[in-house]
Amino acid sequence: MTKYEIILYWSEEDNAFIAEVPELPGCAADGASRQEALANVEIVIAEWLETARELGRAIPEPKGRLLFA
């Protein structure tokens, strides 16, 4: 399990729950339930990290909870 912050919300536009990972650009998944969206985003996080490693790109260290003012 990863330690990146995941933002989970309902999207009327997509008619699905969306799970976004702000520290990993473009990393997001959806699902019909909160549980499904979280399970899907864990897969996408692993794929994001694997692709970054293969391409030699920097992988951000998880910062934990992000604070917005």
BELWOBEL-V631988 format. One record per helix or strand of 2 or more residues. SS is the DSSP state (@ for helix, = for strand). FROM is the first residue (numbers start at 1). TO is the last residue. If there is no record, write none. Layout:
# BELWOBEL-V631988
ss:from:to
SS:FROM:TO
SS:FROM:TO
This chain:
# BELWOBEL-V631988
ss:from:to
=:7:11
=:16:20
=:28:31
@:34:55
